[in-house]
């Protein structure tokens, strides 16, 4: 763990980061259980094991900052402050869901919290984040955007075009690569042209960091640097967060294509367990405080699932609601008027 980050944060913030990591883990494991028991419709991709990257990065942001994420985005949106119950209701396809059942797992979003969504298309969230960063630059405010993306997007055109454009205009964006070693089931070494992707980002002229993505304080401290750099008008930064997803690529993938010893080795580096031990060993939190958070989050999980499951399904005539900002033009578009 990182002593500098520890000194930067009050105890309440240190415990809040633990709480958010536990919340994400509970949400993801509950979603896995509910889906495999036939209670959730649709499809999903889980990020169990990657909680420290989501929480460390998002905790360095203000509420009015922006994020975009990937098809594996539950953890990122929860870290940014989305309601557990509203996110779970979205997975259930209920009217109380964040997107009123129109987003589901792969397109979960909350514009009220400046979360411009998960995205089912690999790398598609990156240029959207670039647009958000350009809006802050154009309006001359000091908002910052984080774009989370995975290994599959690393060699994509949208990422490299966006990094180039971000440097040209010195846009306040942070490219956060959640480096879990695989693009679907393809190992990193088989699709990445160089061993260290940080060299690519540094080649565009931006500050570029490689961090332990399972160390929430290291991710936080590095993101704080990148945020300060962006707010000062100095442009983008790049973070490569080394972590690992415990499950397969998607809910239907058992993940057995990966070596067993590799999976077990990474599970032994569980970011939540590491952080819990760090807090207790360094007398930053007591065991009773940790247990109280665990119990609180367990209760939140149970109650949120119960309420989400009982919530009403969306009305059929609501299918066209919320699709257009301009409701008059939107109505015309839906009706086919010219």
C-alpha positions in Angstrom: 0.0 0.0 0.0 1.0 3.6 -0.3 2.0 5.7 2.7 1.8 9.0 0.8 -1.9 8.4 -0.2 -2.6 7.3 3.4 -1.3 10.7 4.6 -3.4 12.5 2.0 -6.7 11.0 3.2 -8.7 11.3 6.5 -9.8 8.0 8.1 -13.4 8.5 6.9 -12.1 8.6 3.3 -9.9 5.5 3.8 -13.0 3.6 5.1 -15.2 4.9 2.4 -12.8 3.4 -0.2 -13.0 0.1 1.6 -16.8 0.3 1.7 -17.1 1.1 -2.1 -14.8 -1.9 -2.9 -17.0 -4.2 -0.8 -20.2 -2.8 -2.4 -18.9 -3.5 -5.9 -17.8 -7.0 -5.0 -21.2 -7.7 -3.4 -23.0 -6.3 -6.4 -21.0 -8.3 -8.9 -21.3 -11.6 -7.0 -25.0 -11.1 -6.4 -25.4 -10.4 -10.2 -23.6 -13.6 -11.0 -25.7 -15.6 -8.6 -29.0 -14.1 -9.8 -28.1 -14.5 -13.5 -27.0 -18.1 -13.2 -30.2 -18.9 -11.2 -32.3 -17.5 -14.1 -33.5 -14.4 -12.4 -31.8 -11.7 -14.5 -32.4 -11.2 -18.2 -29.9 -10.0 -20.8 -26.2 -10.5 -20.6 -23.3 -9.3 -18.5 -19.6 -9.1 -18.0 -18.3 -9.1 -14.4 -15.2 -7.3 -12.9 -14.7 -9.2 -9.7 -11.1 -8.7 -8.7 -10.7 -5.3 -10.3 -12.4 -3.2 -7.5 -9.3 -1.2 -6.5 -8.8 0.2 -10.0 -12.4 1.5 -10.1 -12.5 2.9 -6.6 -8.9 4.4 -6.5 -9.5 6.2 -9.8 -13.0 7.5 -9.1 -12.2 8.6 -5.6 -9.8 11.2 -7.1 -12.6 12.9 -9.0 -15.2 15.5 -8.0 -18.9 14.8 -8.4 -19.0 17.1 -11.4 -16.2 15.3 -13.2 -17.1 12.8 -16.0 -16.4 9.1 -16.7 -17.1 6.6 -19.5 -16.6 2.9 -19.1 -16.8 -0.4 -20.9 -19.2 -3.4 -21.3 -17.6 -4.5 -17.9 -18.7 -1.3 -16.2 -20.7 -2.1 -13.0 -17.7 -1.4 -10.8 -16.8 1.9 -12.4 -20.3 3.4 -12.1 -20.8 2.2 -8.6 -17.4 3.7 -7.7 -18.6 7.0 -9.1 -21.7 7.0 -6.9 -24.5 5.2 -8.7 -27.2 3.8 -6.4 -26.8 0.0 -5.7 -30.6 -0.4 -5.9 -31.0 1.5 -9.1 -28.2 -0.3 -10.7 -29.6 -3.7 -9.6 -33.1 -2.7 -10.8 -31.6 -1.9 -14.2 -30.2 -5.5 -14.4 -33.6 -6.8 -13.5 -35.1 -4.7 -16.4 -37.4 -2.7 -14.0 -38.8 0.8 -14.3 -36.8 1.9 -11.3 -33.5 1.1 -13.0 -31.0 3.9 -13.7 -31.9 3.8 -17.4 -35.5 2.6 -16.8 -34.6 -0.8 -18.2 -33.3 0.7 -21.5 -29.6 0.3 -20.7 -29.2 -3.1 -19.0 -25.7 -4.2 -18.0 -23.7 -3.3 -21.0 -25.1 0.2 -21.4 -25.6 1.2 -17.8 -25.3 5.0 -17.3 -26.3 7.9 -15.1 -26.1 11.3 -16.7 -27.1 13.0 -13.4 -23.8 11.8 -12.0 -21.9 12.6 -15.2 -21.5 9.0 -16.0 -21.8 8.8 -19.8 -22.2 5.1 -19.8 -20.9 1.7 -20.3 -20.6 0.6 -23.9 -21.1 -2.7 -25.7 -18.6 -1.7 -28.4 -15.0 -2.1 -27.5 -13.2 1.3 -27.3 -16.4 3.2 -28.2 -16.5 5.0 -24.8 -13.1 6.6 -25.4 -14.1 9.2 -28.1 -17.2 9.9 -26.0 -15.0 10.7 -23.1 -12.9 12.9 -25.4 -16.0 14.8 -26.3 -16.8 15.4 -22.6 -13.2 16.6 -22.0 -13.5 18.9 -25.0 -16.7 20.4 -23.6 -14.8 21.3 -20.4 -12.0 22.8 -22.4 -14.4 24.8 -24.6 -16.4 26.1 -21.6 -13.2 26.9 -19.7 -14.2 25.1 -16.6 -11.9 22.7 -14.7 -13.8 19.4 -15.0 -11.9 16.3 -15.7 -12.9 13.1 -17.6 -11.7 9.6 -17.0 -12.1 7.0 -19.7 -11.9 3.4 -18.5 -11.0 0.8 -21.1 -9.7 -2.7 -21.2 -7.0 -4.7 -23.0 -9.1 -5.2 -26.1 -9.2 -1.5 -26.7 -5.5 -0.9 -26.2 -4.4 -1.3 -29.8 -7.6 0.2 -31.3 -7.8 3.2 -33.6 -10.3 5.1 -31.3 -7.8 5.0 -28.4 -4.8 6.2 -30.4 -6.8 8.8 -32.3 -8.2 10.1 -29.0 -4.8 10.2 -27.4 -3.4 12.2 -30.3 -6.3 14.6 -30.3 -6.2 15.0 -26.5 -2.5 16.1 -26.8 -3.2 18.5 -29.7 -5.8 20.4 -27.7 -4.4 19.6 -24.2 -7.7 18.2 -23.1 -8.4 17.3 -19.4 -8.8 13.6 -19.9 -7.2 10.6 -18.1 -7.0 7.3 -20.0 -7.3 4.5 -17.5 -6.5 1.1 -18.9 -7.8 -1.8 -16.7 -5.1 -4.2 -17.6 -6.4 -7.7 -16.7 -4.1 -9.5 -19.2 -6.7 -10.6 -21.6 -8.8 -9.3 -24.5 -11.7 -11.7 -24.1 -9.7 -15.0 -24.0 -6.7 -13.8 -25.9 -3.6 -13.3 -23.8 -2.0 -9.8 -23.9 1.2 -11.1 -25.5 -0.7 -12.4 -28.5 -2.4 -9.0 -29.4 -0.1 -6.3 -28.1 2.7 -5.2 -30.3 5.0 -4.1 -27.4 5.5 -5.5 -23.9 4.7 -2.2 -22.1 1.8 -0.1 -23.5 2.8 2.8 -21.3 5.5 3.5 -24.0 2.7 4.1 -26.5 1.0 6.7 -24.4 4.3 8.3 -23.4 5.1 8.5 -27.2 2.2 11.0 -27.5 3.9 13.2 -25.0 1.6 12.7 -22.0 2.6 11.7 -18.4 2.2 7.9 -18.4 2.1 5.6 -15.3 2.1 1.9 -14.6 0.5 1.1 -11.3 -0.6 -1.9 -9.2 -4.3 -1.9 -10.1 -5.0 -4.1 -7.0 -3.6 -1.4 -4.7 -6.4 1.1 -4.2 -4.1 3.7 -2.6 -1.5 3.6 -5.3 -4.2 4.0 -8.0 -5.7 6.8 -6.0 -2.5 8.7 -5.5 -1.5 8.4 -9.2 -4.9 9.5 -10.4 -4.7 12.5 -8.0 -1.5 13.5 -9.9 -3.2 13.1 -13.3 -6.3 15.0 -12.2 -4.2 17.9 -10.9 -2.2 17.9 -14.2 -5.5 18.1 -16.2 -7.2 20.7 -14.0 -4.2 23.0 -14.4 -4.7 22.9 -18.2 -1.7 20.7 -18.9 -3.7 18.0 -20.8 -4.1 14.3 -20.7 -2.4 11.5 -18.7 -2.4 7.7 -19.0 -2.7 5.0 -16.3 -2.0 1.4 -16.9 -3.6 -0.4 -13.9 -2.4 -4.0 -13.6 -5.2 -6.2 -12.2 -7.2 -9.4 -13.0 -10.8 -10.5 -13.4 -11.7 -13.6 -11.5 -14.4 -14.8 -13.8 -14.3 -15.5 -17.5 -14.9 -12.9 -20.2 -18.7 -13.0 -19.9 -21.3 -14.6 -17.8 -21.4 -17.7 -20.1 -17.6 -18.1 -20.1 -16.3 -20.4 -17.4 -12.8 -18.9 -17.8 -11.2 -22.4 -18.1 -9.0 -21.2 -21.0 -6.8 -19.5 -18.5 -4.2 -21.4 -16.4 -5.5 -22.5 -13.0 -2.4 -21.5 -11.2 -2.6 -18.0 -12.7 -6.2 -17.5 -11.5 -5.3 -18.7 -8.0 -2.2 -16.5 -7.8 -4.3 -13.4 -8.6 -7.0 -14.4 -6.2 -4.3 -14.5 -3.5 -3.8 -10.8 -4.3 -7.4 -10.0 -3.6 -7.5 -6.2 -3.5 -10.2 -6.1 -0.8 -8.4 -8.5 1.5 -5.1 -6.7 1.0 -6.6 -3.3 1.8 -8.5 -4.7 4.8 -5.3 -6.2 6.3 -3.4 -2.9 5.6 -6.0 -0.8 7.4 -6.0 -3.1 10.4 -2.3 -3.8 10.6 -1.5 0.0 10.4 -4.2 0.8 13.0 -6.1 2.9 10.5 -9.3 0.9 11.3 -10.3 -1.7 13.8 -11.7 -5.1 13.1 -15.0 -4.0 14.5 -15.2 -1.1 12.1 -14.4 -3.3 9.2 -17.0 -5.8 10.3 -19.6 -3.0 10.7 -19.0 -2.0 7.1 -19.2 -5.6 5.9 -22.5 -6.0 7.7 -23.9 -2.7 6.5 -23.1 -3.6 2.9 -24.5 -7.1 3.2 -27.8 -5.6 4.4 -27.8 -3.1 1.6 -27.3 -5.9 -0.9 -30.1 -8.0 0.4 -32.6 -5.1 0.7 -31.7 -3.6 -2.7 -32.2 -6.9 -4.5 -35.5 -7.5 -2.7 -36.8 -4.0 -3.7 -35.4 -4.3 -7.3 -37.0 -7.7 -7.8 -40.4 -6.4 -6.6 -40.3 -3.2 -8.7 -42.7 -2.7 -11.6 -41.7 -3.5 -15.1 -41.7 -0.5 -17.5 -44.9 0.3 -19.3 -44.9 -0.7 -22.9 -45.6 2.9 -24.0 -42.5 4.1 -22.2 -40.2 2.5 -24.7 -39.7 5.8 -26.6 -39.3 8.0 -23.5 -36.0 9.6 -22.8 -34.5 8.9 -26.2 -34.3 12.5 -27.3 -33.2 15.7 -25.5 -35.7 17.8 -27.6 -39.0 16.1 -26.9 -40.8 17.8 -29.8 -38.3 16.8 -32.4 -38.0 13.4 -30.7 -41.7 12.8 -31.1 -41.5 13.7 -34.7 -38.6 11.3 -35.2 -40.5 8.5 -33.5 -43.6 9.1 -35.5 -41.7 9.5 -38.7 -42.8 13.1 -39.3 -40.8 15.2 -41.6 
